[in-house]
């Protein structure tokens, strides 16, 4: 079964930035010339995550608000005691959401729902250049 590997580079604006990367993933699948299979996305780094969401203003506010409730900035993290870099909460949040996602495609099209987009979430406290590896597997 053929495997096509591609990399997407995205510049983020810092903590809370959610970037809709659906079109990049769709393009990569189309360029692969594979009809049916799966695409796995993996963001390199321990302070970013990939998931799906309805990319609309309400959820773009609700999602970071939820993360603040689950892994707040203002509490003590052991990571902070060791590194003093201000991003202990960023590592926890990234671990909870996860660095990867797999999406099936049929007839060269991602099988996302009508209101479902693939997003890169920047969780670090500063802007970053993120590298996302795509492995497209299919026939």
C-alpha positions in Angstrom: 0.0 0.0 0.0 1.5 3.4 -1.0 2.5 5.9 1.6 3.0 9.6 0.8 4.6 11.9 3.4 4.2 15.6 3.3 5.0 18.4 5.8 3.0 21.6 6.5 4.6 24.6 8.1 2.4 27.0 10.0 3.4 30.2 11.9 1.2 30.6 15.0 0.6 33.8 16.9 1.0 32.3 20.4 -1.1 30.8 23.1 -4.7 30.1 22.1 -4.2 30.5 18.4 -6.3 28.0 16.6 -5.5 27.6 12.9 -7.8 25.9 10.5 -5.5 23.6 8.5 -8.3 21.6 6.7 -7.5 23.1 3.2 -3.8 22.2 3.5 -4.7 18.6 4.5 -7.3 18.3 1.7 -4.7 19.6 -0.8 -2.1 17.1 0.3 -4.6 14.3 0.0 -5.5 15.4 -3.5 -1.9 15.8 -4.5 -1.1 12.3 -3.4 -3.3 10.9 -6.2 -4.6 8.2 -3.7 -8.4 7.6 -3.8 -9.2 5.9 -0.5 -7.3 5.6 2.7 -6.3 7.6 5.8 -4.2 10.6 6.5 -2.5 10.9 9.8 -1.3 14.3 11.0 1.3 14.8 13.7 2.5 18.1 15.1 6.1 18.1 16.2 6.6 19.6 19.7 5.2 19.2 23.1 3.2 22.5 23.4 0.8 22.2 20.4 -2.1 19.9 19.5 -4.3 18.9 16.6 -8.0 18.1 16.8 -11.3 18.8 15.0 -13.7 21.5 15.9 -16.4 23.6 14.3 -14.3 26.6 13.5 -16.6 29.4 14.5 -16.2 32.4 16.8 -18.1 31.0 19.7 -16.1 27.8 19.9 -12.9 29.7 19.2 -13.6 31.4 22.5 -15.2 28.5 24.4 -12.3 26.1 23.7 -9.5 28.2 25.3 -11.9 29.0 28.2 -12.4 25.3 28.8 -8.6 24.7 28.8 -8.2 27.5 31.4 -10.7 25.6 33.6 -9.0 22.3 33.1 -5.3 23.3 33.3 -5.2 26.9 34.5 -2.2 29.2 34.0 -2.1 30.5 37.5 -1.3 27.4 39.5 2.1 25.8 40.3 3.5 23.3 37.9 6.6 21.2 38.6 7.8 22.0 35.1 7.9 25.7 36.1 10.0 25.0 39.1 12.6 23.3 37.0 12.6 25.4 33.8 11.1 28.8 34.7 9.8 29.2 31.2 6.1 30.0 32.0 4.6 27.2 30.0 3.9 24.3 32.4 0.2 24.6 31.6 1.0 24.5 27.9 2.5 21.1 28.1 -0.4 19.7 30.2 -3.0 21.1 27.7 -1.1 19.7 24.7 -0.9 16.3 26.3 -4.7 16.3 27.0 -5.6 17.2 23.4 -2.9 15.2 21.7 -0.4 15.7 18.9 -2.1 13.6 16.2 -5.2 12.9 14.3 -6.2 10.4 11.7 -8.9 11.1 9.1 -10.2 8.7 6.5 -10.7 9.8 2.9 -12.9 8.4 0.2 -12.6 9.2 -3.5 -9.8 11.6 -2.6 -12.0 13.7 -0.2 -11.6 13.9 3.6 -14.6 12.4 5.4 -15.1 15.4 7.7 -18.6 16.4 8.7 -20.3 19.5 7.4 -19.2 21.7 10.3 -16.0 19.9 11.2 -12.6 21.4 10.5 -9.0 20.2 11.4 -7.3 22.7 13.6 -3.8 23.2 14.9 -3.9 24.7 18.4 -0.9 26.6 19.7 -0.6 26.2 23.4 2.8 27.7 24.1 3.0 31.2 25.5 4.8 32.6 22.4 4.4 32.4 18.6 6.1 29.4 17.0 6.8 27.9 13.6 5.0 24.6 13.7 5.8 21.6 11.5 3.0 19.1 10.9 3.9 15.8 9.3 1.2 14.1 7.2 1.3 10.4 6.2 -1.2 9.6 3.6 -1.8 5.9 3.2 -4.1 4.3 0.7 -4.8 3.1 -2.7 
